[in-house]
């Protein structure tokens, strides 16, 4: 185990990171170093940017996976190496343009029958005819119980 990896491991454990997070962060830093063939101590912002592009475009990883890798590298550079020359944004600087979900307003729930209801149906009371909407969830849920 290299001296840098041991320092990062100790920093992660001291801050009570979970074992899975520690394993993922160590692996992300190891893959970063292997990609460039040198120690992360010798690299800077340009290598971070190129590595992020590599993960997104060549390896075609999901944005969440890339963000996890960048979080591991941010921890390494800010906490373990205490480098202040690298600026990490709170959001990753590179975003893919994805289509936004369109907002569809929900229709309003029926509250009361129209005023002409009693003229159209003189023999029905409004409480029984509109009660089926109010009691529908109760009926369907009771049918589903085993």
VEXDREN-2710 file (C-alpha; in Angstrom, 1 decimal):
% VEXDREN-2710
k/r/px/py/pz
1/UNK/0.0/0.0/0.0
2/UNK/1.4/3.4/-1.0
3/UNK/2.0/6.1/1.5
4/UNK/-0.7/8.3/-0.1
5/UNK/-3.3/5.6/-0.1
6/UNK/-2.6/4.9/3.6
7/UNK/-3.0/8.6/4.4
8/UNK/-6.3/8.8/2.5
9/UNK/-7.6/5.6/4.2
10/UNK/-6.7/7.0/7.6
11/UNK/-8.5/10.3/6.8
12/UNK/-11.6/8.5/5.6
13/UNK/-11.7/6.3/8.7
14/UNK/-11.1/9.2/11.1
15/UNK/-14.1/11.0/9.5
16/UNK/-16.3/7.8/10.0
17/UNK/-16.9/7.1/6.3
18/UNK/-18.6/3.8/5.8
19/UNK/-16.5/0.8/4.7
20/UNK/-18.3/0.7/1.3
21/UNK/-17.6/4.4/0.7
22/UNK/-13.9/3.9/1.7
23/UNK/-13.6/1.0/-0.7
24/UNK/-15.2/3.1/-3.5
25/UNK/-13.1/6.2/-2.9
26/UNK/-9.8/4.2/-2.8
27/UNK/-10.8/2.4/-6.0
28/UNK/-11.7/5.6/-7.8
29/UNK/-8.4/7.2/-6.9
30/UNK/-6.5/4.0/-7.9
31/UNK/-8.3/4.1/-11.3
32/UNK/-7.5/7.8/-11.8
33/UNK/-3.8/7.1/-11.1
34/UNK/-3.7/4.1/-13.4
35/UNK/-5.4/6.0/-16.2
36/UNK/-2.6/8.6/-16.3
37/UNK/0.2/6.3/-15.1
38/UNK/1.4/8.5/-12.3
39/UNK/0.7/9.6/-8.7
40/UNK/-2.3/11.9/-8.1
41/UNK/0.1/14.1/-6.2
42/UNK/1.8/15.0/-9.5
43/UNK/-1.5/15.9/-11.3
44/UNK/-3.8/18.9/-11.2
45/UNK/-6.9/20.4/-12.6
46/UNK/-6.3/19.6/-16.3
47/UNK/-6.0/15.9/-15.6
48/UNK/-9.2/16.0/-13.5
49/UNK/-11.1/17.6/-16.3
50/UNK/-9.7/15.1/-18.9
51/UNK/-10.5/12.2/-16.6
52/UNK/-14.1/13.4/-16.1
53/UNK/-14.5/13.6/-19.9
54/UNK/-13.1/10.2/-20.3
55/UNK/-15.5/8.7/-17.8
56/UNK/-18.5/10.4/-19.4
57/UNK/-17.7/10.0/-23.1
58/UNK/-15.4/7.0/-23.5
59/UNK/-16.6/4.8/-20.7
60/UNK/-20.1/6.2/-20.9
61/UNK/-20.7/6.0/-17.2
62/UNK/-23.9/7.5/-15.6
63/UNK/-23.7/11.0/-14.2
64/UNK/-24.1/9.7/-10.6
65/UNK/-21.2/7.3/-11.0
66/UNK/-19.0/10.1/-12.4
67/UNK/-20.0/12.4/-9.5
68/UNK/-19.0/9.6/-7.1
69/UNK/-15.5/9.5/-8.7
70/UNK/-15.2/13.2/-8.6
71/UNK/-16.2/13.2/-4.9
72/UNK/-13.5/10.7/-4.2
73/UNK/-10.9/12.9/-6.0
74/UNK/-12.2/16.0/-4.3
75/UNK/-11.7/14.3/-0.9
76/UNK/-8.2/13.3/-1.9
77/UNK/-7.1/16.7/-3.1
78/UNK/-8.9/18.8/-0.4
79/UNK/-8.7/16.7/2.7
80/UNK/-5.7/14.4/2.3
81/UNK/-3.4/16.5/0.2
82/UNK/-4.8/19.8/1.4
83/UNK/-4.4/21.3/-2.0
84/UNK/-6.0/24.7/-2.4
85/UNK/-5.0/25.4/-6.0
86/UNK/-7.9/23.2/-7.3
87/UNK/-11.4/24.6/-7.3
88/UNK/-14.2/22.1/-7.1
89/UNK/-17.6/23.3/-7.8
90/UNK/-20.5/22.1/-5.7
91/UNK/-22.0/20.7/-8.9
92/UNK/-19.8/18.9/-11.5
93/UNK/-18.8/21.5/-14.1
94/UNK/-19.8/19.2/-17.0
95/UNK/-23.5/18.4/-17.5
96/UNK/-25.0/16.5/-20.3
97/UNK/-28.1/18.1/-21.8
98/UNK/-31.0/15.8/-21.0
99/UNK/-34.6/16.5/-21.8
100/UNK/-36.5/18.0/-19.0
101/UNK/-39.7/16.4/-17.8
102/UNK/-42.7/18.4/-18.6
103/UNK/-44.9/19.4/-15.8
104/UNK/-48.5/18.3/-16.2
105/UNK/-50.9/19.9/-13.7
106/UNK/-53.0/17.4/-11.8
107/UNK/-56.7/17.8/-12.3
108/UNK/-58.7/19.1/-9.4
109/UNK/-60.5/16.6/-7.3
110/UNK/-64.3/16.8/-7.5
111/UNK/-65.6/18.7/-4.5
112/UNK/-69.3/19.0/-5.0
113/UNK/-71.9/18.2/-7.7
114/UNK/-72.9/20.9/-10.1
115/UNK/-75.8/23.0/-9.2
116/UNK/-78.0/21.5/-11.9
117/UNK/-77.5/18.0/-10.4
118/UNK/-80.7/18.1/-8.3
119/UNK/-82.7/19.1/-11.3
120/UNK/-81.4/16.3/-13.5
121/UNK/-81.6/13.6/-10.9
122/UNK/-84.4/14.6/-8.5
123/UNK/-84.6/11.2/-6.7
124/UNK/-81.0/11.0/-5.8
125/UNK/-79.3/12.7/-2.9
126/UNK/-76.0/14.3/-3.5
127/UNK/-74.3/12.6/-0.6
128/UNK/-74.9/9.1/-2.0
129/UNK/-74.1/9.9/-5.6
130/UNK/-70.8/11.6/-4.9
131/UNK/-69.9/9.3/-2.0
132/UNK/-68.4/6.7/-4.3
133/UNK/-65.5/9.1/-5.1
134/UNK/-64.8/9.6/-1.4
135/UNK/-65.0/5.9/-0.4
136/UNK/-63.2/4.5/-3.5
137/UNK/-59.8/4.3/-1.9
138/UNK/-61.2/2.5/1.1
139/UNK/-63.1/0.0/-1.0
140/UNK/-60.1/-0.8/-3.3
141/UNK/-57.6/-1.1/-0.4
142/UNK/-59.9/-3.5/1.5
143/UNK/-60.2/-5.7/-1.7
144/UNK/-56.4/-6.0/-1.9
145/UNK/-55.9/-7.2/1.7
146/UNK/-55.2/-10.9/2.1
END
